[in-house]
Amino acid sequence: MIRIGIGGWTYPPWRGVFYPPGLTQARELEHASRQLTSIEINGTFYGSQKPESFRRWVAETPDDFVFSVKGPRFTTHRRVLAEAGESVERFFAGGVRELGKKLGPVLWQFAPTKKFDPEDFAAFLALLPKDVRHAVEVRHDSFVTPDFVATARKAGVAIAFVESDKHPPIDEATADFTYARLEKTKADIETGYTEPELRAWAKRAREWETKGKRDVFIYMISGAKERAPAAAVALIGELGK
């Protein structure tokens, strides 16, 4: 299974382009979820969401649609990760499980200044509920080490592959799925990426899926954000060829 999507669905520059003219904001998720196969909910990174919001999002999307959810920064942006247990519990008790079968991976993104502390990071991963898939996005060079890969693999947690010039890309199979965030869409290209680039990403997605026998989640994030939906739709089309 390969799922392609975007981060969030509320972004004014998408209106009249990705979203048809005249479409009300209340129907944007309904529209987006029928063009894409997944969406990363990123509002959860900044603050808690109400349980009824999650239930509404489930009702507005197709039966086979899947959300990934970004874990709160209050959990990840702390000096001692091993002390995040209460924060993790509060997050999962706050409504995210209302997504039910539409709940995909939870992404835990760490600050660029956060360095790899083997014992502390392992302690954090042990706090995560085992009945949910988890991915971690690390952004400090100290994580580029076999010890980190082994720690993630032991916990069955995916290391997010991030296409970025700012942070180290780590492409290692440590879970039963791959989580990728592509950040290099270009404003002067209608589909965000050129056709050769899209073909290359489609090939890589198939390799992640078939060689590793893994599910794949790819999200168009940052870069020229106004191009993210077009890039996601184009990649879905490329995979369908």
C-alpha positions in Angstrom: 0.0 0.0 0.0 1.3 3.4 -1.0 -0.4 6.5 0.3 0.3 10.0 -1.0 -0.9 13.2 0.6 -0.2 16.7 2.0 0.2 18.3 5.4 -3.1 19.8 6.6 -5.8 20.9 4.3 -6.5 24.5 5.2 -4.3 26.9 3.2 -5.7 30.0 1.4 -3.4 29.8 -1.7 -5.0 26.4 -2.5 -8.4 28.0 -2.9 -9.5 28.5 -6.5 -6.6 26.3 -7.6 -6.7 22.9 -5.8 -10.0 23.7 -4.3 -12.7 24.7 -6.9 -13.8 28.3 -6.9 -16.7 28.8 -4.6 -16.0 25.7 -2.5 -16.8 26.5 1.1 -14.0 26.0 3.7 -16.1 23.5 5.5 -16.0 21.2 2.5 -12.2 21.4 1.8 -11.3 18.2 3.6 -14.1 16.4 1.8 -12.7 17.5 -1.5 -9.0 16.9 -0.6 -9.7 13.4 0.7 -11.1 12.4 -2.7 -8.1 13.6 -4.6 -5.5 12.2 -2.2 -5.1 9.0 -0.2 -3.8 10.4 3.0 -3.4 13.7 4.9 -1.0 14.5 7.7 -2.9 16.3 10.5 -0.4 18.9 11.7 -2.6 21.1 13.9 -2.0 18.5 16.7 1.6 19.6 16.8 0.7 23.0 18.1 -2.2 22.2 20.4 -4.9 19.7 21.3 -7.9 19.0 19.2 -11.4 18.2 20.4 -12.7 14.6 20.1 -15.6 15.8 18.1 -13.2 17.3 15.5 -11.6 13.9 14.9 -15.1 12.3 14.6 -16.1 14.9 12.1 -13.0 14.3 10.0 -13.8 10.6 9.9 -17.3 11.4 8.7 -16.1 13.7 5.9 -13.6 11.3 4.4 -13.9 8.1 2.3 -13.9 4.7 4.1 -10.4 3.8 2.9 -8.8 7.2 3.7 -6.1 7.3 6.3 -4.8 10.2 8.4 -1.3 10.4 9.9 -1.1 12.6 13.0 1.7 14.8 14.1 2.4 14.4 17.8 2.5 17.5 20.0 5.6 19.6 20.3 5.0 19.8 24.1 6.0 16.1 24.1 9.0 16.2 21.8 10.5 19.6 22.6 11.8 18.9 26.0 15.2 18.3 27.6 14.5 14.9 29.0 12.4 12.7 26.7 12.0 10.0 29.2 9.8 12.3 31.3 7.2 12.6 28.5 5.0 9.8 29.7 2.2 11.9 31.0 2.2 14.1 27.8 2.0 11.0 25.6 -0.9 9.6 27.6 -2.7 12.9 27.5 -2.3 13.1 23.7 -3.8 9.7 23.1 -6.6 10.3 25.6 -7.5 13.6 24.0 -9.4 12.3 21.0 -6.9 11.1 18.4 -8.2 7.5 18.8 -11.6 8.7 17.5 -10.0 8.3 14.1 -10.5 4.6 14.6 -9.4 2.6 11.5 -8.5 5.8 9.8 -5.6 6.4 12.3 -2.4 5.8 10.5 1.1 6.6 11.8 1.8 9.2 14.5 4.8 11.4 13.6 7.0 12.7 16.4 9.2 15.6 15.2 12.1 16.7 17.3 13.8 20.1 17.4 16.8 20.7 15.2 18.9 21.2 18.3 17.9 17.9 19.9 20.9 15.6 20.0 20.8 11.8 20.2 21.0 10.5 23.7 20.8 6.7 23.3 19.3 5.9 26.7 16.9 8.9 26.8 15.7 8.3 23.3 15.1 4.6 23.9 13.2 5.5 27.1 11.0 7.8 25.0 10.2 5.2 22.4 9.2 2.8 25.2 6.5 5.2 26.2 4.7 5.0 22.9 1.6 2.8 22.7 2.3 -0.4 20.8 -1.1 -0.6 19.1 -0.3 2.5 17.0 2.4 3.0 14.3 5.0 5.6 15.1 7.6 7.5 13.1 10.3 9.9 14.3 11.7 12.8 12.5 15.1 13.8 13.8 17.0 16.8 12.6 20.4 16.8 14.3 23.5 15.2 12.7 24.2 13.2 15.9 21.4 10.9 14.9 23.3 9.7 11.9 24.7 6.7 13.6 24.0 2.9 13.6 23.1 3.1 17.3 20.1 5.3 16.5 19.0 3.0 13.7 19.3 0.0 16.0 17.3 1.8 18.7 14.4 2.6 16.3 14.5 -0.9 14.8 14.3 -2.5 18.3 11.2 -0.4 19.1 9.6 -1.0 15.7 9.5 2.7 15.0 10.0 4.2 11.5 12.7 6.8 10.9 11.0 9.5 8.7 12.9 10.1 5.5 13.0 13.8 5.0 14.0 15.4 1.6 15.7 18.5 2.9 19.0 20.4 2.6 18.8 21.4 6.2 18.6 18.1 8.0 20.3 14.7 7.5 18.3 12.2 5.3 18.2 8.7 6.9 16.8 6.0 4.7 16.7 2.9 6.9 14.0 0.2 7.3 13.2 0.0 11.0 9.5 -0.7 10.9 6.8 -2.3 8.7 6.2 1.0 6.9 8.1 3.9 5.4 7.3 7.5 6.2 8.6 10.2 3.8 8.2 14.0 3.8 9.2 15.7 0.6 10.2 19.3 1.0 11.5 20.5 -2.4 8.5 21.4 -4.5 9.3 24.4 -6.7 7.0 27.3 -7.3 7.9 27.6 -11.0 6.8 24.0 -11.8 3.0 23.5 -11.9 3.3 20.0 -10.4 6.0 21.0 -7.9 8.4 18.5 -9.3 9.4 17.8 -12.9 8.2 14.6 -14.7 11.6 12.9 -14.3 11.6 13.8 -10.6 8.1 12.4 -10.2 9.1 9.2 -12.0 12.1 8.8 -9.7 10.0 9.3 -6.6 7.4 6.8 -7.9 10.2 4.3 -8.5 11.6 4.8 -5.0 8.1 4.4 -3.5 7.6 1.1 -5.2 11.0 0.0 -4.0 10.2 0.9 -0.5 7.0 -1.1 -0.8 8.1 -4.2 -2.6 11.7 -4.7 -1.5 10.9 -4.1 2.2 7.3 -5.4 2.0 6.2 -2.2 3.7 3.4 0.2 3.5 4.5 3.6 2.3 3.3 7.1 3.4 4.6 10.1 1.4 3.6 13.7 2.1 4.4 16.9 0.2 5.5 19.3 2.9 7.0 22.8 2.9 9.0 23.8 -0.2 6.7 25.7 -2.4 3.7 24.8 -0.3 1.2 26.2 -2.9 2.3 23.4 -5.2 2.0 20.6 -2.6 -1.5 19.3 -3.7 -0.6 19.3 -7.4 2.6 17.4 -6.6 0.8 14.8 -4.6 -1.9 14.3 -7.3 0.8 14.1 -9.9 2.7 11.4 -7.9 -0.5 9.4 -7.4 -0.9 9.6 -11.2 2.7 8.5 -11.8 2.2 5.5 -9.5 -0.9 4.5 -11.4 0.9 4.2 -14.7 
